[in-house]
Amino acid sequence: MAGSVEPFADISPERVILRGGGEQTIRQEVVVTPRASNPFKVTGVKAKNGINIRVTMQAQDTLEGKSYVISVENTKTTPGKYYDTLLVSTDSKLKPTLPIHVYGTIAAAPKKEAPKP
């Protein structure tokens, strides 16, 4: 069996990657745009775990219709890696939840050199 599968929505980027030091602001935006063949509204977004990230969403009007900008910000300050999933709720019966994966890598702060005598 062969054929093409049309995406339910345009999601750009498809995953969130947050990298940097814990002392800096690390943020990425994801844009979810419904396809004309599958119109829907985003009714909410939340993180599955929500321990190391803060998530907000804003709807915007474009020439193609409405799209949704999801802002994901790192809240982890200690070095390490984490993984989470955004759960984007829609009013569609076909796909009531869109998952978006989040990967975080927080580096240790650079060590300061001691002053030379």
N, CA, C and O atoms as CSV, one atom per row, in Angstrom:
chain,resi,resn,atom,element,x,y,z
A,1,MET,N,N,0.845,-1.161,0.000
A,1,MET,CA,C,0.000,0.000,0.000
A,1,MET,C,C,0.898,1.235,0.000
A,1,MET,O,O,1.865,1.296,0.760
A,2,ALA,N,N,0.593,2.198,-0.828
A,2,ALA,CA,C,1.392,3.417,-0.911
A,2,ALA,C,C,0.466,4.608,-1.055
A,2,ALA,O,O,-0.667,4.488,-1.523
A,3,GLY,N,N,0.962,5.742,-0.649
A,3,GLY,CA,C,0.181,6.965,-0.760
A,3,GLY,C,C,0.820,8.056,0.069
A,3,GLY,O,O,1.738,7.814,0.852
A,4,SER,N,N,0.326,9.236,-0.116
A,4,SER,CA,C,0.868,10.345,0.655
A,4,SER,C,C,-0.109,10.714,1.768
A,4,SER,O,O,-1.324,10.573,1.630
A,5,VAL,N,N,0.450,11.180,2.854
A,5,VAL,CA,C,-0.349,11.590,3.994
A,5,VAL,C,C,-0.239,13.103,4.125
A,5,VAL,O,O,0.859,13.648,4.238
A,6,GLU,N,N,-1.373,13.768,4.110
A,6,GLU,CA,C,-1.365,15.216,4.245
A,6,GLU,C,C,-1.297,15.582,5.725
A,6,GLU,O,O,-2.062,15.053,6.532
A,7,PRO,N,N,-0.387,16.481,6.082
A,7,PRO,CA,C,-0.304,16.883,7.493
A,7,PRO,C,C,-1.605,17.537,7.959
A,7,PRO,O,O,-2.293,18.208,7.189
A,8,PHE,N,N,-1.921,17.329,9.219
A,8,PHE,CA,C,-3.117,17.905,9.817
A,8,PHE,C,C,-2.981,19.421,9.940
A,8,PHE,O,O,-3.939,20.163,9.727
A,9,ALA,N,N,-1.765,19.867,10.291
A,9,ALA,CA,C,-1.479,21.296,10.484
A,9,ALA,C,C,-0.031,21.552,10.139
A,9,ALA,O,O,0.783,20.628,10.110
A,10,ASP,N,N,0.292,22.802,9.879
A,10,ASP,CA,C,1.689,23.191,9.703
A,10,ASP,C,C,2.216,23.617,11.060
A,10,ASP,O,O,1.681,24.539,11.675
A,11,ILE,N,N,3.263,22.952,11.531
A,11,ILE,CA,C,3.888,23.262,12.815
A,11,ILE,C,C,5.350,23.566,12.542
A,11,ILE,O,O,6.091,22.716,12.050
A,12,SER,N,N,5.758,24.782,12.866
A,12,SER,CA,C,7.119,25.210,12.564
A,12,SER,C,C,7.755,25.939,13.749
A,12,SER,O,O,7.227,26.956,14.200
A,13,PRO,N,N,8.868,25.439,14.253
A,13,PRO,CA,C,9.508,24.169,13.942
A,13,PRO,C,C,8.710,23.007,14.534
A,13,PRO,O,O,7.832,23.212,15.372
A,14,GLU,N,N,9.020,21.795,14.097
A,14,GLU,CA,C,8.268,20.619,14.541
A,14,GLU,C,C,8.563,20.251,15.994
A,14,GLU,O,O,7.745,19.603,16.649
A,15,ARG,N,N,9.732,20.661,16.502
A,15,ARG,CA,C,10.093,20.392,17.899
A,15,ARG,C,C,10.812,21.601,18.468
A,15,ARG,O,O,11.361,22.418,17.729
A,16,VAL,N,N,10.805,21.704,19.782
A,16,VAL,CA,C,11.448,22.824,20.465
A,16,VAL,C,C,12.757,22.328,21.058
A,16,VAL,O,O,12.788,21.320,21.763
A,17,ILE,N,N,13.837,23.043,20.767
A,17,ILE,CA,C,15.138,22.711,21.338
A,17,ILE,C,C,15.640,23.947,22.064
A,17,ILE,O,O,15.875,24.988,21.451
A,18,LEU,N,N,15.802,23.821,23.382
A,18,LEU,CA,C,16.268,24.924,24.224
A,18,LEU,C,C,17.666,24.582,24.713
A,18,LEU,O,O,17.852,23.625,25.464
A,19,ARG,N,N,18.658,25.379,24.279
A,19,ARG,CA,C,20.050,25.137,24.667
A,19,ARG,C,C,20.670,26.435,25.134
A,19,ARG,O,O,20.413,27.500,24.573
A,20,GLY,N,N,21.492,26.334,26.170
A,20,GLY,CA,C,22.215,27.510,26.640
A,20,GLY,C,C,22.555,27.372,28.102
A,20,GLY,O,O,22.403,26.308,28.703
A,21,GLY,N,N,23.022,28.482,28.668
A,21,GLY,CA,C,23.376,28.511,30.080
A,21,GLY,C,C,22.165,28.880,30.920
A,21,GLY,O,O,21.274,29.597,30.464
A,22,GLY,N,N,22.142,28.389,32.143
A,22,GLY,CA,C,21.027,28.648,33.039
A,22,GLY,C,C,20.870,30.097,33.427
A,22,GLY,O,O,19.807,30.506,33.894
A,23,GLU,N,N,21.930,30.891,33.237
A,23,GLU,CA,C,21.875,32.301,33.612
A,23,GLU,C,C,21.274,33.175,32.512
A,23,GLU,O,O,21.006,34.355,32.739
A,24,GLN,N,N,21.059,32.608,31.322
A,24,GLN,CA,C,20.529,33.401,30.218
A,24,GLN,C,C,19.079,33.011,29.914
A,24,GLN,O,O,18.622,31.927,30.277
A,25,THR,N,N,18.369,33.919,29.240
A,25,THR,CA,C,17.004,33.639,28.819
A,25,THR,C,C,17.061,32.785,27.566
A,25,THR,O,O,17.691,33.152,26.574
A,26,ILE,N,N,16.392,31.636,27.625
A,26,ILE,CA,C,16.346,30.723,26.481
A,26,ILE,C,C,14.880,30.545,26.130
A,26,ILE,O,O,14.089,30.065,26.942
A,27,ARG,N,N,14.521,30.940,24.899
A,27,ARG,CA,C,13.119,30.931,24.488
A,27,ARG,C,C,13.039,30.545,23.014
A,27,ARG,O,O,13.932,30.860,22.226
A,28,GLN,N,N,11.967,29.863,22.658
A,28,GLN,CA,C,11.716,29.552,21.258
A,28,GLN,C,C,10.219,29.633,21.007
A,28,GLN,O,O,9.410,29.309,21.875
A,29,GLU,N,N,9.868,30.069,19.811
A,29,GLU,CA,C,8.467,30.146,19.421
A,29,GLU,C,C,8.158,29.071,18.397
A,29,GLU,O,O,8.981,28.746,17.541
A,30,VAL,N,N,6.951,28.523,18.502
A,30,VAL,CA,C,6.435,27.538,17.558
A,30,VAL,C,C,5.154,28.115,16.980
A,30,VAL,O,O,4.313,28.629,17.718
A,31,VAL,N,N,5.000,28.034,15.662
A,31,VAL,CA,C,3.793,28.539,15.015
A,31,VAL,C,C,2.976,27.349,14.515
A,31,VAL,O,O,3.471,26.516,13.756
A,32,VAL,N,N,1.714,27.285,14.953
A,32,VAL,CA,C,0.785,26.250,14.527
A,32,VAL,C,C,-0.234,26.908,13.607
A,32,VAL,O,O,-0.953,27.821,14.011
A,33,THR,N,N,-0.288,26.432,12.364
A,33,THR,CA,C,-1.212,26.981,11.379
A,33,THR,C,C,-2.117,25.873,10.861
A,33,THR,O,O,-1.632,24.904,10.276
A,34,PRO,N,N,-3.423,25.998,11.066
A,34,PRO,CA,C,-4.350,24.982,10.548
A,34,PRO,C,C,-4.306,24.947,9.021
A,34,PRO,O,O,-4.139,25.980,8.374
A,35,ARG,N,N,-4.454,23.760,8.457
A,35,ARG,CA,C,-4.550,23.594,7.012
A,35,ARG,C,C,-5.970,23.920,6.577
A,35,ARG,O,O,-6.913,23.713,7.340
A,36,ALA,N,N,-6.132,24.423,5.371
A,36,ALA,CA,C,-7.463,24.741,4.848
A,36,ALA,C,C,-8.337,23.491,4.786
A,36,ALA,O,O,-9.555,23.576,4.940
A,37,SER,N,N,-7.727,22.343,4.564
A,37,SER,CA,C,-8.479,21.086,4.480
A,37,SER,C,C,-8.905,20.557,5.857
A,37,SER,O,O,-9.781,19.698,5.948
A,38,ASN,N,N,-8.284,21.072,6.922
A,38,ASN,CA,C,-8.607,20.651,8.298
A,38,ASN,C,C,-8.696,21.877,9.211
A,38,ASN,O,O,-7.864,22.034,10.105
A,39,PRO,N,N,-9.678,22.736,9.006
A,39,PRO,CA,C,-9.739,23.930,9.857
A,39,PRO,C,C,-10.044,23.558,11.312
A,39,PRO,O,O,-10.859,22.678,11.587
A,40,PHE,N,N,-9.372,24.249,12.232
A,40,PHE,CA,C,-9.605,24.043,13.658
A,40,PHE,C,C,-9.150,25.271,14.416
A,40,PHE,O,O,-8.477,26.143,13.867
A,41,LYS,N,N,-9.524,25.332,15.684
A,41,LYS,CA,C,-9.065,26.385,16.581
A,41,LYS,C,C,-8.250,25.732,17.690
A,41,LYS,O,O,-8.580,24.642,18.157
A,42,VAL,N,N,-7.196,26.402,18.101
A,42,VAL,CA,C,-6.438,25.941,19.258
A,42,VAL,C,C,-7.144,26.502,20.485
A,42,VAL,O,O,-7.341,27.712,20.600
A,43,THR,N,N,-7.520,25.621,21.396
A,43,THR,CA,C,-8.267,26.041,22.578
A,43,THR,C,C,-7.393,26.162,23.825
A,43,THR,O,O,-7.831,26.699,24.842
A,44,GLY,N,N,-6.164,25.668,23.746
A,44,GLY,CA,C,-5.270,25.780,24.893
A,44,GLY,C,C,-3.979,25.030,24.648
A,44,GLY,O,O,-3.865,24.248,23.704
A,45,VAL,N,N,-3.009,25.279,25.510
A,45,VAL,CA,C,-1.732,24.569,25.443
A,45,VAL,C,C,-1.196,24.426,26.862
A,45,VAL,O,O,-1.294,25.341,27.679
A,46,LYS,N,N,-0.625,23.251,27.134
A,46,LYS,CA,C,0.003,23.031,28.431
A,46,LYS,C,C,1.162,22.065,28.247
A,46,LYS,O,O,1.217,21.315,27.273
A,47,ALA,N,N,2.076,22.098,29.189
A,47,ALA,CA,C,3.192,21.167,29.179
A,47,ALA,C,C,2.788,19.916,29.942
A,47,ALA,O,O,2.132,20.000,30.980
A,48,LYS,N,N,3.176,18.768,29.433
A,48,LYS,CA,C,2.837,17.503,30.084
A,48,LYS,C,C,3.421,17.463,31.494
A,48,LYS,O,O,2.716,17.134,32.448
A,49,ASN,N,N,4.719,17.799,31.632
A,49,ASN,CA,C,5.359,17.828,32.950
A,49,ASN,C,C,5.375,19.252,33.516
A,49,ASN,O,O,4.992,19.476,34.664
A,50,GLY,N,N,5.816,20.197,32.709
A,50,GLY,CA,C,5.808,21.607,33.103
A,50,GLY,C,C,6.793,21.995,34.179
A,50,GLY,O,O,6.652,23.053,34.793
A,51,ILE,N,N,7.797,21.156,34.425
A,51,ILE,CA,C,8.739,21.435,35.509
A,51,ILE,C,C,9.798,22.455,35.101
A,51,ILE,O,O,10.150,23.326,35.895
A,52,ASN,N,N,10.311,22.359,33.871
A,52,ASN,CA,C,11.442,23.186,33.458
A,52,ASN,C,C,11.110,24.222,32.394
A,52,ASN,O,O,12.010,24.888,31.881
A,53,ILE,N,N,9.838,24.368,32.056
A,53,ILE,CA,C,9.470,25.325,31.006
A,53,ILE,C,C,8.231,26.115,31.400
A,53,ILE,O,O,7.426,25.688,32.226
A,54,ARG,N,N,8.110,27.284,30.778
A,54,ARG,CA,C,6.921,28.134,30.895
A,54,ARG,C,C,6.373,28.288,29.480
A,54,ARG,O,O,7.130,28.536,28.542
A,55,VAL,N,N,5.052,28.142,29.326
A,55,VAL,CA,C,4.427,28.151,28.006
A,55,VAL,C,C,3.317,29.197,27.954
A,55,VAL,O,O,2.497,29.291,28.868
A,56,THR,N,N,3.299,29.981,26.878
A,56,THR,CA,C,2.209,30.921,26.615
A,56,THR,C,C,1.801,30.770,25.147
A,56,THR,O,O,2.571,30.275,24.323
A,57,MET,N,N,0.580,31.205,24.839
A,57,MET,CA,C,0.084,31.120,23.473
A,57,MET,C,C,-0.662,32.389,23.106
A,57,MET,O,O,-1.317,33.013,23.941
A,58,GLN,N,N,-0.545,32.756,21.832
A,58,GLN,CA,C,-1.247,33.927,21.330
A,58,GLN,C,C,-1.723,33.630,19.914
A,58,GLN,O,O,-0.961,33.122,19.092
A,59,ALA,N,N,-2.977,33.945,19.633
A,59,ALA,CA,C,-3.521,33.779,18.279
A,59,ALA,C,C,-3.172,35.009,17.459
A,59,ALA,O,O,-3.112,36.122,17.982
A,60,GLN,N,N,-2.941,34.799,16.168
A,60,GLN,CA,C,-2.676,35.933,15.283
A,60,GLN,C,C,-3.357,35.695,13.949
A,60,GLN,O,O,-3.472,34.562,13.484
A,61,ASP,N,N,-3.807,36.789,13.342
A,61,ASP,CA,C,-4.432,36.706,12.029
A,61,ASP,C,C,-3.360,36.856,10.968
A,61,ASP,O,O,-2.501,37.733,11.061
A,62,THR,N,N,-3.410,35.990,9.950
A,62,THR,CA,C,-2.481,36.057,8.822
A,62,THR,C,C,-3.291,36.114,7.537
A,62,THR,O,O,-4.519,36.044,7.572
A,63,LEU,N,N,-2.620,36.238,6.418
A,63,LEU,CA,C,-3.302,36.255,5.125
A,63,LEU,C,C,-4.008,34.927,4.853
A,63,LEU,O,O,-5.043,34.897,4.188
A,64,GLU,N,N,-3.447,33.828,5.367
A,64,GLU,CA,C,-4.032,32.506,5.157
A,64,GLU,C,C,-5.128,32.181,6.175
A,64,GLU,O,O,-5.817,31.172,6.027
A,65,GLY,N,N,-5.300,33.000,7.186
A,65,GLY,CA,C,-6.273,32.733,8.246
A,65,GLY,C,C,-5.623,32.923,9.604
A,65,GLY,O,O,-4.711,33.735,9.759
A,66,LYS,N,N,-6.092,32.182,10.574
A,66,LYS,CA,C,-5.571,32.314,11.926
A,66,LYS,C,C,-4.442,31.324,12.162
A,66,LYS,O,O,-4.501,30.179,11.714
A,67,SER,N,N,-3.415,31.778,12.870
A,67,SER,CA,C,-2.353,30.883,13.322
A,67,SER,C,C,-2.123,31.153,14.803
A,67,SER,O,O,-2.607,32.144,15.350
A,68,TYR,N,N,-1.384,30.263,15.438
A,68,TYR,CA,C,-1.183,30.329,16.882
A,68,TYR,C,C,0.316,30.280,17.174
A,68,TYR,O,O,1.019,29.374,16.728
A,69,VAL,N,N,0.788,31.265,17.927
A,69,VAL,CA,C,2.196,31.343,18.285
A,69,VAL,C,C,2.339,30.870,19.727
A,69,VAL,O,O,1.775,31.456,20.650
A,70,ILE,N,N,3.104,29.801,19.897
A,70,ILE,CA,C,3.342,29.237,21.225
A,70,ILE,C,C,4.771,29.585,21.615
A,70,ILE,O,O,5.715,29.240,20.905
A,71,SER,N,N,4.927,30.263,22.736
A,71,SER,CA,C,6.238,30.648,23.229
A,71,SER,C,C,6.627,29.705,24.366
A,71,SER,O,O,5.869,29.519,25.318
A,72,VAL,N,N,7.814,29.114,24.255
A,72,VAL,CA,C,8.307,28.169,25.255
A,72,VAL,C,C,9.598,28.761,25.832
A,72,VAL,O,O,10.536,29.064,25.096
A,73,GLU,N,N,9.631,28.918,27.153
A,73,GLU,CA,C,10.794,29.510,27.814
A,73,GLU,C,C,11.341,28.548,28.862
A,73,GLU,O,O,10.588,27.959,29.638
A,74,ASN,N,N,12.647,28.401,28.871
A,74,ASN,CA,C,13.329,27.568,29.854
A,74,ASN,C,C,13.263,28.221,31.235
A,74,ASN,O,O,13.432,29.434,31.359
A,75,THR,N,N,13.017,27.411,32.278
A,75,THR,CA,C,13.058,27.912,33.655
A,75,THR,C,C,14.114,27.178,34.480
A,75,THR,O,O,14.326,27.511,35.646
A,76,LYS,N,N,14.773,26.192,33.891
A,76,LYS,CA,C,15.800,25.418,34.602
A,76,LYS,C,C,17.078,26.247,34.713
A,76,LYS,O,O,17.545,26.803,33.719
A,77,THR,N,N,17.641,26.333,35.911
A,77,THR,CA,C,18.862,27.128,36.117
A,77,THR,C,C,20.084,26.258,36.378
A,77,THR,O,O,21.213,26.741,36.293
A,78,THR,N,N,19.878,24.992,36.690
A,78,THR,CA,C,21.005,24.096,36.968
A,78,THR,C,C,21.365,23.309,35.712
A,78,THR,O,O,20.503,23.058,34.869
A,79,PRO,N,N,22.640,22.918,35.580
A,79,PRO,CA,C,23.048,22.169,34.388
A,79,PRO,C,C,22.327,20.826,34.290
A,79,PRO,O,O,22.038,20.182,35.298
A,80,GLY,N,N,22.049,20.427,33.072
A,80,GLY,CA,C,21.417,19.128,32.845
A,80,GLY,C,C,20.518,19.147,31.629
A,80,GLY,O,O,20.368,20.165,30.952
A,81,LYS,N,N,19.922,17.992,31.368
A,81,LYS,CA,C,19.025,17.834,30.224
A,81,LYS,C,C,17.627,17.530,30.732
A,81,LYS,O,O,17.445,17.001,31.828
A,82,TYR,N,N,16.654,17.871,29.921
A,82,TYR,CA,C,15.273,17.515,30.237
A,82,TYR,C,C,14.488,17.329,28.949
A,82,TYR,O,O,14.917,17.724,27.865
A,83,TYR,N,N,13.326,16.715,29.108
A,83,TYR,CA,C,12.448,16.426,27.986
A,83,TYR,C,C,11.016,16.664,28.456
A,83,TYR,O,O,10.663,16.320,29.584
A,84,ASP,N,N,10.203,17.248,27.598
A,84,ASP,CA,C,8.804,17.476,27.925
A,84,ASP,C,C,8.010,17.417,26.623
A,84,ASP,O,O,8.590,17.321,25.541
A,85,THR,N,N,6.717,17.472,26.728
A,85,THR,CA,C,5.849,17.485,25.559
A,85,THR,C,C,4.782,18.546,25.755
A,85,THR,O,O,4.114,18.580,26.789
A,86,LEU,N,N,4.621,19.415,24.760
A,86,LEU,CA,C,3.520,20.369,24.773
A,86,LEU,C,C,2.283,19.643,24.267
A,86,LEU,O,O,2.338,18.916,23.276
A,87,LEU,N,N,1.178,19.845,24.951
A,87,LEU,CA,C,-0.088,19.268,24.527
A,87,LEU,C,C,-0.974,20.421,24.063
A,87,LEU,O,O,-1.510,21.176,24.875
A,88,VAL,N,N,-1.119,20.543,22.747
A,88,VAL,CA,C,-1.890,21.622,22.139
A,88,VAL,C,C,-3.308,21.108,21.924
A,88,VAL,O,O,-3.525,20.204,21.117
A,89,SER,N,N,-4.273,21.679,22.640
A,89,SER,CA,C,-5.672,21.257,22.539
A,89,SER,C,C,-6.355,21.985,21.395
A,89,SER,O,O,-6.181,23.191,21.220
A,90,THR,N,N,-7.137,21.239,20.615
A,90,THR,CA,C,-7.876,21.829,19.495
A,90,THR,C,C,-9.368,21.491,19.627
A,90,THR,O,O,-9.763,20.648,20.433
A,91,ASP,N,N,-10.174,22.167,18.820
A,91,ASP,CA,C,-11.601,21.860,18.802
A,91,ASP,C,C,-11.939,20.828,17.715
A,91,ASP,O,O,-13.111,20.628,17.398
A,92,SER,N,N,-10.928,20.182,17.152
A,92,SER,CA,C,-11.128,19.206,16.083
A,92,SER,C,C,-11.449,17.828,16.655
A,92,SER,O,O,-10.802,17.369,17.596
A,93,LYS,N,N,-12.446,17.180,16.079
A,93,LYS,CA,C,-12.747,15.797,16.466
A,93,LYS,C,C,-11.720,14.839,15.867
A,93,LYS,O,O,-11.468,13.768,16.419
A,94,LEU,N,N,-11.124,15.230,14.729
A,94,LEU,CA,C,-10.138,14.402,14.058
A,94,LEU,C,C,-8.842,14.300,14.869
A,94,LEU,O,O,-8.258,13.221,14.969
A,95,LYS,N,N,-8.393,15.413,15.446
A,95,LYS,CA,C,-7.157,15.433,16.216
A,95,LYS,C,C,-7.312,16.431,17.365
A,95,LYS,O,O,-6.920,17.589,17.228
A,96,PRO,N,N,-7.875,16.001,18.490
A,96,PRO,CA,C,-8.130,16.926,19.596
A,96,PRO,C,C,-6.876,17.413,20.309
A,96,PRO,O,O,-6.915,18.439,20.988
A,97,THR,N,N,-5.752,16.688,20.165
A,97,THR,CA,C,-4.506,17.100,20.811
A,97,THR,C,C,-3.346,16.935,19.842
A,97,THR,O,O,-3.191,15.888,19.213
A,98,LEU,N,N,-2.533,17.981,19.730
A,98,LEU,CA,C,-1.314,17.937,18.919
A,98,LEU,C,C,-0.115,17.927,19.869
A,98,LEU,O,O,0.051,18.870,20.643
A,99,PRO,N,N,0.719,16.894,19.832
A,99,PRO,CA,C,1.904,16.889,20.689
A,99,PRO,C,C,3.079,17.579,19.999
A,99,PRO,O,O,3.298,17.396,18.802
A,100,ILE,N,N,3.828,18.369,20.757
A,100,ILE,CA,C,5.062,18.994,20.265
A,100,ILE,C,C,6.135,18.696,21.307
A,100,ILE,O,O,5.989,19.045,22.478
A,101,HIS,N,N,7.205,18.052,20.875
A,101,HIS,CA,C,8.263,17.638,21.799
A,101,HIS,C,C,9.213,18.794,22.118
A,101,HIS,O,O,9.536,19.614,21.259
A,102,VAL,N,N,9.650,18.832,23.377
A,102,VAL,CA,C,10.566,19.869,23.862
A,102,VAL,C,C,11.801,19.184,24.427
A,102,VAL,O,O,11.693,18.277,25.252
A,103,TYR,N,N,12.994,19.628,23.972
A,103,TYR,CA,C,14.257,19.110,24.467
A,103,TYR,C,C,15.058,20.276,25.046
A,103,TYR,O,O,15.220,21.303,24.387
A,104,GLY,N,N,15.551,20.125,26.255
A,104,GLY,CA,C,16.339,21.176,26.884
A,104,GLY,C,C,17.697,20.672,27.306
A,104,GLY,O,O,17.819,19.577,27.855
A,105,THR,N,N,18.728,21.473,27.049
A,105,THR,CA,C,20.088,21.178,27.507
A,105,THR,C,C,20.643,22.459,28.101
A,105,THR,O,O,20.881,23.436,27.392
A,106,ILE,N,N,20.847,22.444,29.416
A,106,ILE,CA,C,21.343,23.619,30.113
A,106,ILE,C,C,22.790,23.358,30.520
A,106,ILE,O,O,23.091,22.376,31.198
A,107,ALA,N,N,23.673,24.249,30.099
A,107,ALA,CA,C,25.109,24.106,30.366
A,107,ALA,C,C,25.466,24.759,31.693
A,107,ALA,O,O,24.762,25.641,32.184
A,108,ALA,N,N,26.561,24.311,32.250
A,108,ALA,CA,C,27.079,24.916,33.483
A,108,ALA,C,C,27.611,26.306,33.164
A,108,ALA,O,O,28.104,26.559,32.065
A,109,ALA,N,N,27.507,27.194,34.129
A,109,ALA,CA,C,28.045,28.546,33.951
A,109,ALA,C,C,29.554,28.457,33.823
A,109,ALA,O,O,30.181,27.646,34.504
A,110,PRO,N,N,30.156,29.280,32.957
A,110,PRO,CA,C,31.611,29.234,32.810
A,110,PRO,C,C,32.289,29.619,34.127
A,110,PRO,O,O,31.850,30.525,34.835
A,111,LYS,N,N,33.373,28.902,34.430
A,111,LYS,CA,C,34.099,29.189,35.677
A,111,LYS,C,C,34.915,30.458,35.492
A,111,LYS,O,O,35.550,30.675,34.460
A,112,LYS,N,N,34.876,31.288,36.527
A,112,LYS,CA,C,35.647,32.533,36.475
A,112,LYS,C,C,37.043,32.252,36.978
A,112,LYS,O,O,37.239,31.542,37.964
A,113,GLU,N,N,38.004,32.817,36.286
A,113,GLU,CA,C,39.395,32.634,36.688
A,113,GLU,C,C,39.704,33.514,37.886
A,113,GLU,O,O,39.213,34.637,37.995
A,114,ALA,N,N,40.521,32.989,38.776
A,114,ALA,CA,C,40.937,33.771,39.937
A,114,ALA,C,C,41.898,34.851,39.469
A,114,ALA,O,O,42.681,34.620,38.548
A,115,PRO,N,N,41.850,36.048,40.099
A,115,PRO,CA,C,42.769,37.099,39.688
A,115,PRO,C,C,44.209,36.714,40.015
A,115,PRO,O,O,44.489,36.097,41.043
A,116,LYS,N,N,45.102,37.089,39.122
A,116,LYS,CA,C,46.522,36.764,39.305
A,116,LYS,C,C,47.174,37.799,40.210
A,116,LYS,O,O,46.931,38.998,40.072
A,117,PRO,N,N,48.011,37.325,41.145
A,117,PRO,CA,C,48.657,38.279,42.077
A,117,PRO,C,C,49.700,39.145,41.446
A,117,PRO,O,O,50.304,39.976,42.123
